[in-house]
Amino acid sequence: MNTADAKRVLETALICSQQPLQVRDMNVLFEDTLASHEIEALLSELQQDWAQRGVELVCVASGWRFQSRPEMRPFLDRLHPEKPPRYTRATLETLAIIAYRQPVTRGDIENIRGVTVNSLLIKQLEDRGWIEVIGHRDTVGRPALFATTRHFLDDLGLASLDQLPLTESAAQQASALETLELQLARGDELTLPEALAAEPADAANRVAQADAGELFSSTGTEP
């Protein structure tokens, strides 16, 4: 198979996939006749091929995917003009604590925030696919340890936790996540002074059309 045909196969698979694809998934397309570094080289070429289009090829935590470019968001929003409510401040603070200090228990979160954590709040984040239980602390009661998921990074368009904005306090971390969410919703570039290099995502309008318009949406009511 020549390079042009291989790129066409990759392009088709990525556009039609409902989820990001990892390189090992793409190896199956070619029955393992292409090495991983050859596929990565083809992906880089595809990125260049789409450089002047309204859709871009990016690599996030779960793999590679096509998504709309941030500057296309104002136009795509006209198809879905209603904006879902964003998470409450309490939810953002809880999510930030888990993201920046993971793995943490519910007790850890309550100690940092200074208030009791509503069980529904934790459930909302679990149902959204942003956090999960990865084990239990070896102490009295064996409390669950929470951590963020790859889906959380995917929705922020990040490849790893290292790309989260650098902050110190829980309030700053919550503000950082909120700022990221607002910038992504507007289609802006990340402008936090502390932010590391990261490509902003437009998860609501990716070609796969998954989770349209629900970034940071919730019905949580914790004060």
KOLSE-511692 format. One record per atom (N, C-alpha, C): x, y, z. Coordinates in steps of 0.001 Angstrom, whole numbers, plus 524288, in hexadecimal, padded with zeros to 5 digits. Last residue first. Layout:
! KOLSE-511692
XYZ
...
//
This chain:
! KOLSE-511692
7A14485FE78B753
7A2BF865688B79F
7A8A2865F28B768
79CF5856798AE2C
79FD28577E8B2FA
7A1AF85D168B319
7978B8539B8A585
795778580B8A862
7987E859258AD62
7992384F3889844
79A9784F4689DBA
798C6854228A07A
797AF84CFF88E3D
7931884EFD89103
7942184F3C896D0
7A0DE8508F8841A
79F3B84DAD888C5
79A3584FF788AD9
7AB9A8515787B5A
7A60D8520887C71
7A48384EBA88122
7B5D48514C8771A
7B4DF853A187C36
7AF18854C487D22
7B0F984F9686AC7
7B5BD8507B86DBB
7B48E85397872B4
7A90084D0C86417
7A83C84BDA86997
7AD0484CF186CE8
7A8A384DEB858F8
7A69D8522385C35
7A64985119861F2
7A8BD840A785616
7A825845F285417
7A5E8849928582C
7AD448366F85768
7AC65839F385BCD
7ABAF83F9985A1F
7B2C28356084ABB
7B1978330184FCB
7B10483735853E4
7B55D836E684045
7B069838E684243
7AEDE8366984774
7BE4D834EC83ADD
7BB7D8305A83CCE
7B62D831C883F05
7C20B83ED583961
7BFB083C2B834F9
7BC868377C836BD
7BE7D847018444A
7C21B8439484188
7BF35840AC83D40
7B8FF84E0284A5D
7B82484E1F844BC
7BC1384ADD841B8
7BB8084CFD854B2
7B5F484CFA85361
7B50784C8784D85
7C62C84DF885533
7C3F0848C085582
7BE40848A4853D4
7CEDC8540985165
7C96A8557B85096
7C660850678509A
7DA758574C85895
7D6FC853A1855D9
7D1AB8560A85514
7E6EE85D468571C
7E19A85D7385910
7DE17859E7855E3
7F2F38575485957
7EF45858AF8553A
7E9CB858DD8577A
7FCA485CF18616A
7F87D8590C860A7
7F4E685AEA85C5A
806F4860498696D
8052885FE486408
8011A85B9486398
8021F864418760C
805EF861C5872AF
803AB8616986D3C
7FE7D8700787C6D
7FD1486B6187965
8019D8695C87633
7FFF9878E1881E2
802BD87447883C5
801EE86F8188055
7F9A28803A87CEF
7FF4D8810087D01
8024787C1587E6F
7EFC687B8A87486
7F19787BE5879EA
7F77D87C80879FD
7EC0287A4D86A97
7EEF587F0886BA2
7F0A087F978714A
7E943872048604A
7EA3987235865E1
7EDC1876D686710
7E11C8782A8568C
7E5DE8757485803
7E66D875BE85DF5
7D2FE87685855EE
7D7CB8798485696
7DC79875F28574B
7C908872AA85530
7CC9B87172850EF
7D1A08748E85140
7C246873A585D25
7C2888781285986
7C5F3876EB854D4
7C43D86A3C8621F
7BEED86B438604E
7BED886FBB85C5D
7CE8F86BA8864E5
7CD3B867A18611C
7C7D28689285ED2
7CD6F8738486C34
7D08A8747386788
7CF3A8707C8634B
7C76B86E79873CC
7C54D8730587120
7C83F8741E86C13
7CE4786673876EC
7C9228652C874CE
7C6E2869B4871B7
7D6B386C4687ABB
7D76B868BB87651
7D23A86793873AB
7D1A28710388320
7D3AD8743487EDF
7D490870EE87A00
7CF888684F88947
7CB2886B7088751
7CCEB86EC3882B7
7D9998651188B8C
7D62C8619C88891
7D19F864A688635
7DCD186DF589132
7DF9F86C5E88C7F
7DC3B868DA8891A
7D62186DCE899A4
7D5E087233895F9
7D884870D3890D7
7D9AE864C289E63
7D450864EC89C75
7D3B48694F89879
7E3AD868588A0FE
7E318863E989D7C
7DDA0863C089B2E
7E168870378A7FC
7E40A871868A320
7E36886D2C89F20
7DCDF86A1A8AFDA
7D9BD86E258AD4B
7DC2B86FB38A812
7E53B863F68B2FD
7E0AB8616E8B0A9
7DD55865618ADB8
7F1A6869F28AF79
7ED39868F68B2E5
7E8C2866558AFF7
7F8B28698B8A61D
7F9F8867AD8AB5B
7F528866358AE8A
7FB12865EA89893
7F8DC8693689CAD
7FA1C866CB8A1ED
7FCCD8647688B65
7FF838640989064
7FD32867EC89445
7F35185DF888366
7F5D1862D488521
7F8388622B88A8E
7F6B48515087E6A
7F32A8549B8817A
7F6068598E88320
7FE0384B20879E5
7FC6284FAB876EC
7F842852F6879B8
7FF618428187FF8
8038B8466788002
801FC84B6387D37
7F78C83BB887D8A
7F6A783F4B881F0
7FAD58437F88240
7F6C983B4F86F4A
7F86F8395B87464
7F74383D6187899
7F1DE83F8E866D8
7F41983A5986639
7F5AF837FB86B70
7E59A8465486656
7EAE2845BF8685E
7ECC28402D867AE
7DB5D8493D8648B
7DF0E8496286038
7E4AC848EA861EB
7D41D8480686BE3
7D70C84CEA86C25
7DB0D84D4E867C9
7D0B683E3786949
7CCF484279868F9
7CF8C847D38697A
7D9D28385A86B55
7D7E0838D7865F9
7D43B83D8486570
7DA4C838D28762D
7DE5083B7187313
7DC7983C4386D7C
7D14D832B98783E
7D1C38380987A55
7D5BD83B2C87723
7D42982942873D6
7CFC982C2387193
7CFD3831D587362
7DB978259C87A78
7DD528278487561
7D90582AB6872C9
7D80282A6E88761
7D83D8268F8832F
7DA92828F687E3C
7DCBD82CE989482
7DA3082E6388FA0
7DB1882A2788B87
7D9CB825D08A052
7DD7A8281389C96
7DA7282996897B4
7D7E88222D8ADB4
7D5ED824398A8C2
7DA52826838A572
7D6E4817A78B607
7DA8881B718B3D2
7D89881D138AE72
7CE86814D58C0D2
7CFAC814988BB3B
7D36E818ED8B9A6
7D31C810848CD6A
7D04C814318CA01
7D222813CD8C45A
7D3B7808628D5E8
7D584807C38D085
7D28780B578CCBF
7D1A6808B18E067
7CD46809788DCD6
7CE9F808C08D71E
7DE5F80C988E317
7D94680B418E552
7D4E280C838E179
7E62A809A68D7AE
7E55B80C168DCC2
7DFE880A968DEA9
7EA55809AF8CCA9
7EB0A805BC8D0B6
7EAEB808418D614
7E13180E418C389
7E58C80F698C705
7E5B480B6F8CB70
7DE5E807C68B797
7DCAD8095C8BCD2
7E17580A3D8C03B
7DC6980B2D8A9F1
7DE3E807E08AE2E
7DC1C809C18B35A
7D822811B28A2F3
7DC8880E918A112
7DEC180B018A554
7CC688168F89EB0
7CF078144B8A337
7D35F810C28A134
7CC65821F689658
7CB4481C7F89766
7CE2881ACB89C50
7C7AC82CE188EA1
7CA9E82AA089300
7C906824EE893B1
7C23782EB488563
7C6E6831C68866E
7CA1F82FAA88AF5
7B8A782AB3882C2
7BD44827E8880ED
7C25182AC2881E6
7AF7F82E0888681
7B193830F588204
7B66D82E5187FC2
7AEBC827BF88F30
7AB2D826CD88AD4
7AD108298A885DE
7B65482CA089572
7B70D82734893C1
7B3A88260B88F01
7B1C183643896F7
7B6DA8360989468
7B80D8308289277
7A8A58331389C27
7A84C835F78973B
7AD6E835A489432
7ACBB82EAE8A534
7AA1382B578A16B
7A9A282DFF89C22
7B0698377D8AA61
7B41A833728A8C3
7B1AA830088A485
7A6A483C3B8AC0B
7AAAD83EF28A910
7AEA883B058A6F9
7A177835848B27B
79F7D8362F8AD2D
7A383838D88A9B1
7A6C6836D38BBDB
7A771831EA8B8FA
7A58C8325C8B355
7AD38842858BEC9
7A836840128BD88
7A92383B278BA46
7B691843F68C852
7B5B2843338C2BC
7B090840438C1E4
7B74E84DBE8D202
7B5DA8486C8D09F
7B4B9848158CACA
7C26A8566A8D1C3
7BCCF855618D211
7BBD684FB58D090
7CCBD8583B8CFBE
7CAB285A058D4C0
7C4DD859518D55B
7D2C1855528C769
7CE9D8591E8C676
7CC5585B3F8CB83
7D9B584E598CC60
7DBBE852AE8C941
7D7A0856EE8C88A
7D3198474F8D151
7D70B84A1B8D465
7D90884EDF8D178
7CD718436C8C8E0
7CAB78466C8CCDC
7CE8D8497F8D038
7D54C83DFC8C3A0
7D29A842548C100
7CFF1845D18C500
7D7AA8365B8CAF9
7DBB283A108C944
7D92983EE18C6E3
7CE21830DA8CB45
7CFE9833AD8CFE5
7D418837B08CE8E
7CE3482C3E8C189
7CA388302E8C295
7CBBF8336B8C756
7DBB882B598BDAB
7D6E28293C8BFC9
7D2F782DAD8C07E
7E38482BB68B1FC
7E1AB82DFA8B6E4
7DCAD82B418B89C
7EF1082A048AA4B
7E9E2828348ABEB
7E87282A708B13F
7ED15837C78A726
7EBB88323F8A6F7
7F05B82EAA8A812
7EDC2842528A69A
7F00983FB48AB30
7EEED839E08AB50
7E8FA8464D89D9B
7EE328482089F02
7F0CC844F78A35B
7DF408412489CDC
7E2C78416E8985F
7E85B842B0899FA
7DABF842908A6B9
7DBD683D468A4E0
7DFD683D6A8A07D
7DA0884D738A6B7
7DD0784ACD8AACD
7DE7D8454C8A911
7D36384F0489E1E
7D8BE8510A89E03
7DC2D84E4D8A20A
7CA1084A898A195
7CCB48485989D08
7D26884A1489CD1
7C7F3851888A9C4
7C8B384BFA8AAD7
7CBA68495E8A663
7C6C885ACC8A42B
7CADF85A628A826
7CC0C854AF8A960
7BE308584B89DDC
7C3348598389B74
7C7AF858FC89F5A
7B694857198A590
7B7F7852AB8A23E
7BD3F8538B89FBD
7B61E861208A9A9
7B78485CC18AD13
7B941858088A9E9
7B279866CC8A119
7B7C6867C18A30C
7B99A863378A677
7AB7B85E4389839
7ABCD8620A89C79
7B17F862AA89E20
7ACA885D1A88A49
7AD0785B0488F8A
7AD5685F688938B
7A3A08642A881E5
7A8C0862288835A
7A88385FFB888DC
79890860F5879D7
79AD88636887E7A
7A013860FC87FC5
799C88616B86BB7
7987985EAC8708C
79AE38617587536
7949486A178629D
7992C868D1865B1
7978A865FA86AAF
78F31869348561B
78E368690485BB7
793168672D85E96
792348685B84B85
792A886D6584E3A
791DD86D3085417
79716861108439A
7955885FAF848E2
795C68649084C4C
799C08661783A9D
796BC8614E83A0F
7946F85F9B83F48
79FCB86DFE83E16
79AC186F7683BE4
7975086AB383B01
7A9188697E840B2
7A56A86A91844F8
7A00186C06842F0
7AE94869BA8378A
7AC1F864CE838FF
7A82B8658D83D65
7B2398740D8380D
7AEBB87278833D4
7ABCD86D7883541
7B8A68742D840E8
7B43B877D384083
7B0528763F83C51
7C03086BDA83E64
7BC2F86B4184272
7B7AA86F1D841F0
7C86586D63837F3
7C38486BB98357D
7BEF586B8B8395B
7D0E986F4983DED
7CE9C873C283B41
7C9898726E83868
7D3CE8652884174
7D134868DC844F7
7CE8686D5584224
7D09285B0383823
7D42C85EF183A30
7D13C862E383D8C
7CB2484E8283B23
7CACB853A8838AE
7CEAA8576183B30
7D301842E483A72
7CF628465683D27
7CF4A84B8C83A59
7D765835CC83A17
7D63D83A9483744
7D25D83DB783A75
7E0D782F9484281
7DB8A8308A840B6
7DB698357283D56
7E88B8262C84998
7E80D82A2184579
7E25882AB5843D6
7E7C7824238578D
7E9AE822E785259
7E8F98276D84E96
7E5398273886164
7E3538221D85FA8
7E5388209485A40
7E9AC8314486258
7EB3E82D18865E1
7E9BF827A8863EF
7EBBD8353C854E0
7EA1C8362B85A3E
7EB7D8316085D7E
7EFEA83B0684991
7F0E38369884CFF
7EF6A8382285288
7E87B83F0983E42
7EB648400384313
7EC2983AED84614
7E56C844F88329B
7E6B883FEC834ED
7EA24840ED839AC
7DACF84DED82FF6
7E04E84CB4830ED
7E0DB8475283355
7D2E88553C82737
7D372850C782AB7
7D93584F8582B48
7D38F85CC481FE4
7D0A485DFF824A2
7D0CE859B7828A8
7E0E085D2A81AC0
7DB5085BED81AA3
7D8B685D3A81FD9
7EB6E85D8D81A17
7E88F8622D8184D
7E2AA861448182A
7EEF7853C781D93
7F095858868205B
7ED5E85D5281EDF
7EDE7849F4819BC
7E92984C7B81BA6
7EA45851D181E21
7F8188471E8176F
7F43D8472F81332
7EF5784A33814BA
7FC8F846FD8214E
7FE1184B1881DA7
7FA1784B9681939
7F7CF83E048252E
7F71D842FB827E9
7F85F8478A8244A
7FBD68369B81E4A
7F63E837DD81E24
7F51F83D06820D9
8061583662821C8
804FF8384D81C84
7FF3E839CA81BF6
80472831F482B89
806B98373482B33
805B983996825DC
800E5828358285B
7FD6382BAE82B43
7FF608314A82B1E
809F98242E823F8
805768251E8209D
80191828C88233C
80FE88232E82D0C
811B8826AE828E8
80D3D8280682533
80A2181BB48324C
80AA6820E88349D
80C75824DF8308B
80BDD8134582B98
8068F8155782C30
806C181AD782E73
81674811E982D54
814A9813258280E
80F2B8156D82838
816E780F2B837B1
8194A8142F83635
817B2815BC830A9
811FE8055C83767
80F7D809BC83A20
811BB80EF48386C
812797FF7982A95
8147B8004982FE0
811E68051883242
8095A7F81A8235B
80BFF7FD178241E
80DC97FD8E829CB
8045F7EEDF82428
808807EF2B8202E
80B7C7F44C82076
7FBEC7ECD182A93
801207ED2D82CED
8058B7ED24828EB
7F33E7EE4F82448
7F4B17E8FC825D7
7FA5E7E8C0827A9
7F02C7F84582376
7F40D7F68381FA7
7F61F7F107820DE
7E9747F98782B90
7E7A87FAF082653
7EB377F8B682220
7EF687F79883440
7EBD37F3798327B
7E9F47F48C82CF0
7F42D800F78362C
7F7617FCB183423
7F3FA7F865831D6
7ECB6806AD83B1B
7ED778079F8358A
7F0F2803838330B
7EE058035E8452C
7E9118024184290
7E9B1802BE83CA7
7F7D08076784746
7F741801B484718
7F21180015844A2
7F584812058477A
7F8B680FEA84338
7F81E80A09842D5
7E8048142584ABD
7ED83813D384C0C
7F067811458478C
7DDC181CC3847D6
7E066817DF846A0
7E6208182E84835
7D25E821E084E37
7D7C48226B84C6D
7DA3D81D1184B90
7C5D081D7284935
7C97881E6184D7E
7CEEE81F4B84B44
7C08881B7B8404F
7BDC181E7084454
7C13E81FD4848EF
7C62481C4D833A4
7C65381A48838F4
7C36581DD283CB7
7C67E8214182A18
7C1ED81DFE82B3A
7C1C981BFC830D7
7D0088265582A58
7CB4382966829AB
7C6778264682B46
7D6EC81DDE82B64
7D6B1821E882F70
7D1B08251982F10
7D55D8183B8222E
7D470815BF82741
7D3C9819D082B84
7D84E81FAA81A8E
7D2FB81D9081AB3
7D1B681B4682007
7E2F68211681D11
7DF598257F81D0B
7D9B6823A181D8C
7E7078170D81B60
7E72F8197582091
7E33081DD4820FF
7E5318161381080
7E2F4812528142A
7E2B6814A9819A4
7EB3681E5380CBC
7E59181E5580BCD
7E2C981A9080F7C
7F51C81B1A80F88
7F2F581FCD811EE
7ED0E8200E81138
7F60481280808E9
7F634811B580E91
7F3E78166D81166
7F5E3817557FF19
7F1A8813C080089
7F171812F380671
7FF3381D197FFA0
7FA3081FBF7FEC7
7F5A381C498006C
806F281537800E2
805F28191580501
800A181BB280472
80270808787FC6C
805A180D297FC3E
803E98111C8006B
8034F7FB5980000
800008000080000
80375804DC80000
//
